């Protein structure tokens, strides 16, 4: 009884936490379409583990760089680890901080708690849900809770690779998630923007699915009716995004063929959003110099500026996740772990100063 009461209090006491702590930011910058280029930040899951002081400092530097939005996990597996019992404490904390810094949250709604996973991937939260309607019910709970303060939603993350859609990528299974979640979001928040889960660079190798192949199949299945914008992660490191020698595999260069697929499918008015892009510095074999990182980010930002069908682009990431130079995952930041800026931070600041979000 005591345990049950405690969990109930956790789920109910913070219901108005964001409303009490910060004003809403649902202005034009947070809308789906905008005439101005917009640059955001995608800090990754480490954002949720930051202390209050480090969170404030990182978000302040992101805002000062001109970022209009921060992409953040709304992790089903953590929030509803026990069915019907919700712990919003940390999610409220992170979203409140983003809104308080004057930026728009973009919420990635995933991943699966143990009780809702497919049996073939029961030990991993990156399992797909066994029932799309169960996922959609959680989505509805999230949107109901936060709809006064955020209106940008992403249905899952990188569903085209096995690392995020166990036991294996499945376009039909992912399409079922879109079909279940999209109407729930639109019913509760008609003016929201719903993105498909950002697709990762990948090849058709029997394990993962090339993003162009994946998009074509989404259209064949009619799933494009259930997203307002398509979503891609155009990583190309250690090569530059515009390196012609990499055309055979370069994910950034696939933006134009993907655009053609969307036009052929009747979606010329829809944008392609880039909710992760960047390159790691450090000493790993696939790391790049700070100069190349800056050039990589600059090339993508220039593509956003020059093509109105490319929507906002979110740099991965705002700050290094660690200090091990040999681990590329720890070195994607515009800032080092000690908050000192890399060259790319200045590149972003120069861009957003010249092209402010509106």
BELDAKA-V571901 format. One line per field, one symbol per residue. psi: psi as a letter, one per 20 degrees, with the letter a starting at -180 (. if undefined). A space follows every 50 residues. Layout:
# BELDAKA-V571901
psi = ???
This chain:
# BELDAKA-V571901
psi = gggggghggghhhjhkgghhhqrqkmahhjrgqqiqqppaqnirhihiiq rgghgggghghgghijpiqppqpnohhhglhppippojghgggghggghh jkrppopooraprhijqqhilijpijqqqhohhgghggghgghghjhiiq jpqpnapliiqhhjlqiqpohghhhhgghhgghgghghmhjrppqqpppq prqnjigrpphggggghghhijiiikqhqrpqnmqjqiqqhjohijhhio hhiigghgggggghjjlhiqroqnjpqaqpabjqhjrrrhghgggghhgg hhhghioiipbqpopoagqqiajoiiohhjkiqhqrhjjqqrhhghgggg ghhhmqq.
